[in-house]
Amino acid sequence: MLEVTETAITNLKEYLTKNNLDSAIRVVMQSGCAGVSLGLGLDEKKDSDQVFEEGGITFLVDGGMFATTGAIKVDFVKS
C-alpha cells in the first residue's frame, strides 16, 4: 500500500542526518487552492497508524487514509 522510491529514501536520510533528526515521517493529506495533495511531516506514532519501514526510515500513515487515497507512492522530484 505504501511504496517509497530509492531516490526518496536517499534524500530523506540525507535530510534527517543533516538536521540530526530521529523521527518517523508521516504521510499527510493537505488541502489547498489546487485541491487535495499528499505531504510529509515529522511525527510520532498514534494508535490508529499503519507503520511501514522502508530503507531504515519509519513511515506513518493514518489507518483510514488508504480508503481515500488507495496506494501511496513517495518519490523525490527536484524541480
C-alpha positions in Angstrom: 0.0 0.0 0.0 3.0 2.3 0.6 5.9 2.4 -1.9 8.9 4.6 -1.4 11.4 5.1 -4.2 15.2 4.8 -3.6 15.6 8.5 -4.6 13.1 9.5 -1.8 14.8 7.3 0.8 18.3 8.7 -0.1 17.1 12.3 0.1 15.1 11.8 3.3 18.1 10.0 5.0 20.3 12.9 4.0 17.8 15.5 5.4 17.4 13.6 8.7 21.1 13.2 9.1 21.9 16.8 8.2 19.4 18.1 10.7 20.3 15.5 13.4 16.7 14.2 13.5 15.5 10.8 14.6 11.8 10.8 13.8 9.2 8.9 11.9 7.8 10.5 8.8 4.1 10.9 8.5 2.3 10.9 5.1 -0.5 13.6 5.4 -3.3 14.8 3.3 -3.3 18.6 2.7 -6.0 20.8 1.2 -5.1 23.9 -0.8 -6.4 26.0 -3.6 -5.3 23.4 -6.1 -7.2 20.7 -4.2 -6.0 17.8 -2.1 -2.4 16.7 -2.1 -0.2 14.5 0.0 2.8 15.7 2.0 5.3 14.5 4.5 6.0 15.7 8.1 7.8 14.6 11.2 5.6 13.0 13.8 5.2 10.3 16.5 3.2 7.1 16.1 -0.5 7.2 17.0 -2.7 4.1 17.8 -4.6 4.4 14.5 -1.4 4.4 12.3 -0.2 1.8 10.0 3.6 1.7 10.2 5.9 1.0 7.3 9.7 0.5 7.4 11.4 1.5 4.2 15.2 1.8 3.8 15.7 2.2 7.5 13.1 5.0 7.8 9.7 4.7 9.6 6.7 6.0 7.7 3.3 6.5 9.4 0.0 6.6 7.6 -3.3 7.0 9.4 -5.1 3.7 9.0 -8.2 5.3 7.4 -6.3 7.3 4.8 -5.9 4.4 2.3 -9.7 4.2 1.9 -9.5 7.7 0.4 -6.1 7.6 -1.4 -5.6 4.0 -2.4 -2.0 3.0 -2.8 0.6 5.7 -2.0 3.9 6.3 -3.7 6.5 8.6 -2.1 9.1 9.9 -4.6 11.5 12.8 -4.7 11.5 15.2 -7.7 13.8 18.1 -8.0 12.3 20.9 -10.0 
